[in-house]
Amino acid sequence: MKITLPILALLLVSVQMAFTQPTLVKDNLQKNSHPNAASNPTNFINLGSKTYFFANGPTYDMGMYVTDGTENGTKLVKQINASVSNVVASDKLIYFVYENSSLFISDGTFEGTKPLAKFRSINKIINCNGTIYFTADDQIHGLELWKTDGTTAGTKLVKDIAYGLLSSQIVSWKSLGDKLILFANDGINGIEPWVSDGTEAGTKMIKDINQASGIEEYASEITLYQVNNYINFAADNGVNGVEFWSTNGTAEGTQMLKDINEVMVTQYNTIMPP
């Protein structure tokens, strides 16, 4: 029988699909008491050679599970019984936020999965070159920048960017090598780019791009992209409208790359002549 190229290609695709069908690793979370219930696994994170995740079990509201990719190797680590968010990992520990207010750590064992610090609220968490940063409100400093090494003594406020009970409104951040680039409001300059090396002295505003009101007056998030050793973002300097900017964490290396639209657009989206 003569096989044409299109038919041969279709056969090859069919064979490939037969070998790449997804397989159920384990359906042990709900099947005994609720055969049609869903465990809704979420927040997958790798630690060492294993993957950890959170799922609903037959008798637990929420549990932390571990898997090595096999049915026998998929097991409950610890019952959590509450909502979990902001899951990240360092080399040795998993960090997650419990009920939006408690920072937990886990080394993958029952005993090693435990609360680390309690706050009024925790908003964000990120691994920056091995240092875990998070934003938290301790009811003294407002929602500010913190860091942790997984110990109580090593969990500390980096800097009270917006002094006192004010919150610095850290809307976005991204790691750049061993530096953390963040966009925060110190209560004076509005939302501007900042840099942190994990110390109070090394946490400072990079540049006051918009000296009138900050680059975004009511921003909830600023999209950040890394290209080589620069973080790219959109900003309004009060002169050129919202344009394409870039920073390497220094004042000299923070600049508008190009005024793409040379007509000014106001905050009401009205096009004005230059």
C-alpha positions as CSV (number, residue, x, y, z in Angstrom):
1,M,0.0,0.0,0.0
2,K,1.3,3.4,-0.9
3,I,1.4,5.9,2.0
4,T,1.4,9.6,1.0
5,L,3.3,12.2,3.1
6,P,0.1,13.7,4.6
7,I,-1.2,10.3,5.7
8,L,2.3,9.4,7.2
9,A,2.4,12.7,9.1
10,L,-1.1,12.0,10.5
11,L,0.0,8.5,11.6
12,L,3.0,9.9,13.3
13,V,1.0,12.5,15.2
14,S,-1.5,9.8,16.3
15,V,1.3,7.6,17.6
16,Q,2.9,10.6,19.4
17,M,-0.5,11.5,21.0
18,A,-0.9,7.9,22.1
19,F,2.4,8.1,24.0
20,T,1.8,11.6,25.5
21,Q,-1.7,11.2,27.0
22,P,-1.8,12.6,30.6
23,T,-2.1,10.0,33.3
24,L,-3.8,10.3,36.7
25,V,-1.2,10.0,39.4
26,K,-3.6,9.3,42.2
27,D,-7.3,9.6,43.0
28,N,-7.0,8.9,46.7
29,L,-8.1,12.3,48.1
30,Q,-11.8,11.9,47.8
31,K,-12.6,8.5,46.3
32,N,-13.5,6.6,49.5
33,S,-16.3,8.8,50.9
34,H,-17.1,11.0,47.8
35,P,-16.3,9.1,44.6
36,N,-17.2,12.0,42.3
37,A,-15.8,14.8,44.4
38,A,-12.8,16.9,43.2
39,S,-9.7,17.5,45.3
40,N,-8.9,20.7,43.4
41,P,-5.1,20.5,43.7
42,T,-3.4,23.9,43.4
43,N,-0.2,25.9,44.3
44,F,2.2,23.3,42.9
45,I,5.8,24.0,44.0
46,N,9.0,22.0,43.6
47,L,11.4,21.3,46.5
48,G,14.3,19.0,45.8
49,S,13.2,16.1,43.6
50,K,9.6,16.2,44.7
51,T,6.5,18.4,44.0
52,Y,4.3,19.7,46.8
53,F,0.7,21.0,46.4
54,F,-2.4,21.8,48.3
55,A,-5.7,19.9,47.9
56,N,-9.0,19.1,49.6
57,G,-9.1,15.7,51.2
58,P,-12.1,13.5,52.2
59,T,-12.1,14.8,55.8
60,Y,-9.9,17.8,55.6
61,D,-10.7,21.3,54.4
62,M,-7.2,21.6,53.0
63,G,-4.0,19.6,53.1
64,M,-0.4,19.8,51.9
65,Y,0.6,16.9,49.8
66,V,3.8,15.6,48.3
67,T,4.3,13.6,45.1
68,D,7.2,12.0,43.3
69,G,5.0,11.4,40.3
70,T,3.8,7.9,41.4
71,E,0.6,6.8,43.1
72,N,2.4,5.3,46.1
73,G,4.6,8.4,46.4
74,T,1.7,10.8,46.6
75,K,0.9,11.4,50.3
76,L,-0.5,13.8,52.7
77,V,2.2,15.9,54.5
78,K,0.0,17.8,56.9
79,Q,-3.6,18.9,57.4
80,I,-3.9,22.7,57.0
81,N,-7.6,23.3,57.4
82,A,-7.6,26.8,55.9
83,S,-7.0,28.8,52.7
84,V,-3.4,28.9,51.4
85,S,-1.8,31.5,49.0
86,N,1.5,33.0,47.9
87,V,3.5,29.7,47.7
88,V,7.2,30.0,47.0
89,A,10.3,27.9,47.7
90,S,13.9,28.5,48.6
91,D,16.6,25.8,48.4
92,K,15.5,24.1,51.6
93,L,12.0,25.4,52.5
94,I,8.6,26.1,51.2
95,Y,6.9,29.3,52.3
96,F,3.2,30.0,52.1
97,V,0.6,32.3,53.6
98,Y,-2.1,30.9,55.8
99,E,-5.5,32.7,56.0
100,N,-3.9,35.8,54.5
101,S,-2.1,36.6,57.8
102,S,0.3,33.9,58.9
103,L,3.6,33.0,57.3
104,F,4.2,29.3,57.3
105,I,7.3,27.2,56.4
106,S,7.7,23.6,55.4
107,D,10.6,21.3,54.9
108,G,8.3,18.7,53.4
109,T,7.7,16.9,56.7
110,F,4.8,16.9,59.2
111,E,7.0,18.3,62.0
112,G,8.7,20.8,59.7
113,T,5.4,22.3,58.4
114,K,4.6,25.1,60.9
115,P,3.8,28.8,61.5
116,L,6.8,31.2,61.4
117,A,5.2,34.6,62.0
118,K,1.8,36.1,62.5
119,F,0.7,39.5,61.0
120,R,-2.4,41.5,60.5
121,S,-2.1,40.7,56.8
122,I,0.4,39.5,54.2
123,N,0.0,40.6,50.7
124,K,2.9,39.4,48.5
125,I,5.8,37.1,48.6
126,I,8.8,36.5,46.3
127,N,12.1,34.6,46.2
128,C,14.8,37.0,45.1
129,N,18.1,35.1,44.5
130,G,17.5,33.0,47.7
131,T,16.1,35.8,49.9
132,I,12.4,35.6,50.6
133,Y,10.8,39.0,50.7
134,F,7.1,39.6,51.6
135,T,4.9,42.5,52.3
136,A,3.1,42.5,55.7
137,D,1.3,44.7,58.2
138,D,2.4,44.2,61.8
139,Q,-0.1,46.8,63.0
140,I,2.8,49.2,63.7
141,H,4.4,50.0,60.4
142,G,1.5,49.5,57.9
143,L,1.9,47.1,54.9
144,E,5.7,47.2,54.4
145,L,8.7,45.3,53.0
146,W,9.9,42.3,55.1
147,K,12.3,39.4,54.6
148,T,12.9,36.0,56.1
149,D,15.5,33.2,56.1
150,G,13.0,30.7,57.6
151,T,13.8,31.5,61.2
152,T,12.1,33.7,63.8
153,A,15.2,35.7,64.3
154,G,15.7,36.1,60.6
155,T,12.2,37.4,59.9
156,K,12.5,41.2,60.0
157,L,11.3,44.5,58.6
158,V,13.6,45.6,55.8
159,K,12.4,49.2,55.8
160,D,9.4,51.3,56.8
161,I,9.2,52.9,53.4
162,A,6.0,54.9,54.3
163,Y,6.7,56.0,57.8
164,G,4.4,55.0,60.7
165,L,1.0,53.4,60.1
166,L,1.0,54.4,56.4
167,S,1.5,51.6,53.9
168,S,4.0,51.8,51.1
169,Q,1.6,50.3,48.5
170,I,4.1,48.0,46.9
171,V,2.2,47.3,43.7
172,S,4.7,45.3,41.8
173,W,8.2,43.8,42.2
174,K,10.7,41.6,40.3
175,S,14.1,40.2,41.2
176,L,17.1,41.4,39.2
177,G,20.1,39.4,40.1
178,D,20.6,39.9,43.9
179,K,18.5,43.1,43.8
180,L,14.8,43.5,44.3
181,I,13.1,46.1,42.1
182,L,9.9,47.3,43.5
183,F,7.3,50.0,42.9
184,A,6.3,51.7,46.2
185,N,4.9,54.9,47.6
186,D,6.8,56.5,50.5
187,G,3.9,58.8,51.2
188,I,5.7,61.8,49.7
189,N,6.7,61.0,46.1
190,G,3.9,58.8,45.0
191,I,4.5,55.4,43.4
192,E,8.1,55.3,42.1
193,P,10.7,52.6,41.4
194,W,12.8,51.4,44.4
195,V,15.6,49.0,44.8
196,S,16.5,46.8,47.8
197,D,19.5,44.6,48.7
198,G,17.7,43.4,51.8
199,T,19.1,46.1,54.1
200,E,17.5,49.3,55.4
201,A,20.3,51.4,54.0
202,G,20.2,49.6,50.7
203,T,16.5,50.1,50.2
204,K,15.9,53.4,48.4
205,M,14.0,55.1,45.7
206,I,15.9,54.7,42.4
207,K,14.5,57.8,40.7
208,D,11.7,60.3,41.1
209,I,10.4,59.9,37.6
210,N,7.2,62.0,38.1
211,Q,7.9,64.7,40.6
212,A,4.3,65.8,40.7
213,S,2.4,62.7,41.6
214,G,4.4,59.6,41.0
215,I,4.3,57.4,37.8
216,E,0.9,55.9,38.6
217,E,-1.5,57.7,41.0
218,Y,-3.9,54.9,41.6
219,A,-2.0,51.8,40.3
220,S,-3.0,48.4,41.6
221,E,-0.2,46.7,39.5
222,I,2.5,47.7,37.2
223,T,3.5,45.1,34.6
224,L,7.3,44.4,34.7
225,Y,9.4,42.6,32.1
226,Q,13.0,41.7,32.4
227,V,15.3,42.0,29.3
228,N,18.9,41.1,30.1
229,N,19.9,43.2,33.1
230,Y,17.0,45.7,32.9
231,I,13.5,45.8,34.1
232,N,11.1,47.3,31.6
233,F,7.8,49.1,32.6
234,A,5.4,51.8,31.5
235,A,5.5,55.1,33.4
236,D,4.3,58.7,33.1
237,N,6.9,61.3,33.9
238,G,4.3,64.1,33.7
239,V,5.7,65.4,30.4
240,N,5.6,62.6,27.8
241,G,2.5,60.7,29.0
242,V,2.7,56.9,29.6
243,E,5.8,55.7,27.8
244,F,8.3,52.8,27.7
245,W,10.9,53.0,30.6
246,S,13.7,50.8,31.8
247,T,15.8,50.4,34.9
248,N,18.9,48.5,36.1
249,G,18.4,49.5,39.7
250,T,20.4,52.7,39.4
251,A,19.3,56.3,38.8
252,E,21.7,56.6,35.8
253,G,20.3,53.4,34.4
254,T,16.7,54.4,34.7
255,Q,15.4,56.2,31.7
256,M,12.6,56.5,29.1
257,L,13.8,54.4,26.2
258,K,11.7,56.1,23.6
259,D,8.8,58.6,23.4
260,I,6.8,56.4,21.1
261,N,3.8,58.7,20.9
262,E,5.0,62.3,20.9
263,V,1.6,63.7,21.6
264,M,0.7,64.1,25.3
265,V,-2.2,62.0,26.6
266,T,-3.7,63.3,29.9
267,Q,-5.2,61.2,32.6
268,Y,-8.5,61.6,30.9
269,N,-7.2,60.1,27.7
270,T,-7.5,63.5,25.9
271,I,-5.0,63.9,23.1
272,M,-3.3,67.3,23.5
273,P,-0.8,68.9,21.1
274,P,2.8,69.1,22.3
